Amino acid sequence: MNHESAIKSWSDFPVDIQSVIMEHLYFDDQIRFRAVCKSWQCNTYAIKSADQLPWLFTYDYNQDDKVSGFCYLYNPSKKTKYEIKKKLPFGSRFHDSKYGWILISKVNKNVHCYSAHRLLFVFYNPFTDETIKLPVPERPLDIHDSWLIFSGNPTSKECVIFGHGISMELYTCRPGDTRWTRHYCLEYFGRDILSLACVDGVLYCAYSASRFGGEKIWLSSFKIIAKQQKIVFDPIDVLSFAIPSRAIYRCKLIESDGNLLLTYPEDDDDSCVVFRVDFSEKKLVEFGNLEKKMLCKGSGKYTLVPLMEAAIELANTVHHNCFIKFDSHFYKAPKTHFCTPQPYDWIKKPEKSEYESNWIQPPLHVTRFQKNHYSC
């Protein structure tokens, strides 16, 4: 072996081996791996991390200083807390999250409190420190957590944001739009919107309609059609399902693997029941168990997470995040039947502080904007 062949740069490390190594690293370790050299950054652009459990994104503010709050990321797989350098103003609320992005509403304190312009909406990616601003609504939006959702990656032209107005109105916009579009597709259907979900280009809206009689919820579906600069809803169907009256105003829609799911509390906040909406039979099909998945519940965001071998011990479990107080138990098991391990019980809420939190998954594509903007 000559001297020239013995000395090689890290950039000559085989690409296929780089990929195999990256697949076994958690997101924060992938960042360090890609920082070795420029070629590794290019070769490992879109490799999914080993993270299976959802991270938690939070911000907290001191009750005595209601100006701004500190943001944190929690990695449950490594039980590591990261402080984000970015701060959020007091009163910020978290809504939907996908692809490493979270939809946030912030208070514009320079505007009169009864004005529609008082709320500002932005996408924020705490993993890459990117922000995408959205237009200011011309009319007030109801910002209940499950009534403000988005359909895809905010960096894509296919992404649509859906919001609920003060009546049975829906509002839409896309990143880059200058205004929200108002839709009257629900004004003759029901009384109270309960939850929204978007699955494969179809918007689903669950609502109560007591004037139609019975203990039911109603489910309207609309094909989302993009016409030049405008979003149009094409009605598909209206279904109704009988559920306990006590659960009507606590039901949530969930998208999972192209299916639409419905969940609501069975008897208290800790236990729940999950159904798949069978559109061919027009009925709800109850899940006997969650199989190789775990259900993560929050104040607004519910997500059903598929699990592989590394985290299979958490299959068929439910994890409830309520103001940074966690409990994890088996699906449809007695309340006292907690699962082991408890993946989130190490996250503690500081005293004399208020929290806003939401589940979030690391992004697949690590962009050139990636920065080391957080610290342990």
CORJODA-V683852 format. One record per residue. N is the residue number from 1. RES is the residue in one small letter. D_CENTER is the distance of its C-alpha to the mean C-alpha in whole Angstrom. Layout:
{{N,RES,D_CENTER} {N,RES,D_CENTER}}
//
This chain:
{{1,m,54} {2,n,55} {3,h,54} {4,e,52} {5,s,50} {6,a,49} {7,i,47} {8,k,44} {9,s,41} {10,w,37} {11,s,36} {12,d,39} {13,f,36} {14,p,36} {15,v,33} {16,d,32} {17,i,32} {18,q,30} {19,s,27} {20,v,28} {21,i,28} {22,m,24} {23,e,23} {24,h,24} {25,l,22} {26,y,19} {27,f,17} {28,d,19} {29,d,23} {30,q,22} {31,i,22} {32,r,26} {33,f,27} {34,r,26} {35,a,28} {36,v,31} {37,c,33} {38,k,32} {39,s,32} {40,w,30} {41,q,27} {42,c,28} {43,n,29} {44,t,25} {45,y,23} {46,a,20} {47,i,21} {48,k,18} {49,s,18} {50,a,19} {51,d,16} {52,q,14} {53,l,13} {54,p,10} {55,w,10} {56,l,10} {57,f,10} {58,t,13} {59,y,15} {60,d,19} {61,y,22} {62,n,25} {63,q,26} {64,d,30} {65,d,28} {66,k,26} {67,v,26} {68,s,23} {69,g,20} {70,f,20} {71,c,17} {72,y,16} {73,l,14} {74,y,15} {75,n,16} {76,p,16} {77,s,18} {78,k,21} {79,k,20} {80,t,20} {81,k,19} {82,y,19} {83,e,20} {84,i,19} {85,k,21} {86,k,20} {87,k,20} {88,l,18} {89,p,21} {90,f,21} {91,g,19} {92,s,16} {93,r,13} {94,f,9} {95,h,7} {96,d,4} {97,s,3} {98,k,5} {99,y,8} {100,g,9} {101,w,8} {102,i,7} {103,l,8} {104,i,11} {105,s,14} {106,k,17} {107,v,21} {108,n,24} {109,k,26} {110,n,29} {111,v,29} {112,h,30} {113,c,28} {114,y,28} {115,s,28} {116,a,25} {117,h,25} {118,r,24} {119,l,20} {120,l,19} {121,f,15} {122,v,14} {123,f,12} {124,y,12} {125,n,12} {126,p,13} {127,f,14} {128,t,16} {129,d,17} {130,e,17} {131,t,16} {132,i,16} {133,k,18} {134,l,18} {135,p,21} {136,v,22} {137,p,22} {138,e,25} {139,r,25} {140,p,23} {141,l,19} {142,d,18} {143,i,15} {144,h,14} {145,d,10} {146,s,10} {147,w,12} {148,l,11} {149,i,8} {150,f,9} {151,s,11} {152,g,11} {153,n,11} {154,p,13} {155,t,16} {156,s,17} {157,k,19} {158,e,17} {159,c,14} {160,v,14} {161,i,13} {162,f,14} {163,g,15} {164,h,17} {165,g,21} {166,i,23} {167,s,25} {168,m,24} {169,e,23} {170,l,20} {171,y,19} {172,t,18} {173,c,18} {174,r,17} {175,p,17} {176,g,21} {177,d,22} {178,t,24} {179,r,24} {180,w,21} {181,t,23} {182,r,24} {183,h,24} {184,y,26} {185,c,25} {186,l,25} {187,e,27} {188,y,30} {189,f,27} {190,g,26} {191,r,26} {192,d,23} {193,i,19} {194,l,17} {195,s,14} {196,l,13} {197,a,11} {198,c,12} {199,v,14} {200,d,16} {201,g,17} {202,v,18} {203,l,16} {204,y,17} {205,c,17} {206,a,18} {207,y,21} {208,s,24} {209,a,27} {210,s,30} {211,r,33} {212,f,32} {213,g,33} {214,g,32} {215,e,29} {216,k,27} {217,i,24} {218,w,24} {219,l,21} {220,s,22} {221,s,21} {222,f,21} {223,k,22} {224,i,20} {225,i,23} {226,a,23} {227,k,27} {228,q,28} {229,q,26} {230,k,25} {231,i,22} {232,v,24} {233,f,23} {234,d,26} {235,p,26} {236,i,26} {237,d,26} {238,v,26} {239,l,26} {240,s,26} {241,f,26} {242,a,27} {243,i,26} {244,p,27} {245,s,27} {246,r,26} {247,a,22} {248,i,22} {249,y,20} {250,r,18} {251,c,17} {252,k,13} {253,l,12} {254,i,10} {255,e,11} {256,s,12} {257,d,15} {258,g,16} {259,n,16} {260,l,15} {261,l,15} {262,l,16} {263,t,16} {264,y,18} {265,p,20} {266,e,23} {267,d,25} {268,d,23} {269,d,20} {270,d,20} {271,s,21} {272,c,19} {273,v,20} {274,v,18} {275,f,20} {276,r,19} {277,v,21} {278,d,24} {279,f,25} {280,s,28} {281,e,29} {282,k,27} {283,k,26} {284,l,24} {285,v,24} {286,e,23} {287,f,22} {288,g,25} {289,n,23} {290,l,19} {291,e,21} {292,k,20} {293,k,16} {294,m,15} {295,l,13} {296,c,10} {297,k,10} {298,g,10} {299,s,11} {300,g,9} {301,k,6} {302,y,7} {303,t,7} {304,l,11} {305,v,11} {306,p,15} {307,l,17} {308,m,20} {309,e,24} {310,a,23} {311,a,20} {312,i,22} {313,e,23} {314,l,20} {315,a,20} {316,n,20} {317,t,18} {318,v,16} {319,h,15} {320,h,14} {321,n,13} {322,c,15} {323,f,16} {324,i,16} {325,k,18} {326,f,17} {327,d,19} {328,s,19} {329,h,21} {330,f,22} {331,y,21} {332,k,24} {333,a,26} {334,p,28} {335,k,26} {336,t,28} {337,h,27} {338,f,25} {339,c,24} {340,t,25} {341,p,23} {342,q,21} {343,p,18} {344,y,17} {345,d,20} {346,w,21} {347,i,19} {348,k,21} {349,k,21} {350,p,24} {351,e,27} {352,k,27} {353,s,23} {354,e,21} {355,y,17} {356,e,14} {357,s,11} {358,n,7} {359,w,6} {360,i,6} {361,q,8} {362,p,11} {363,p,12} {364,l,15} {365,h,17} {366,v,18} {367,t,20} {368,r,23} {369,f,22} {370,q,21} {371,k,22} {372,n,23} {373,h,22} {374,y,21} {375,s,23} {376,c,23}}
//
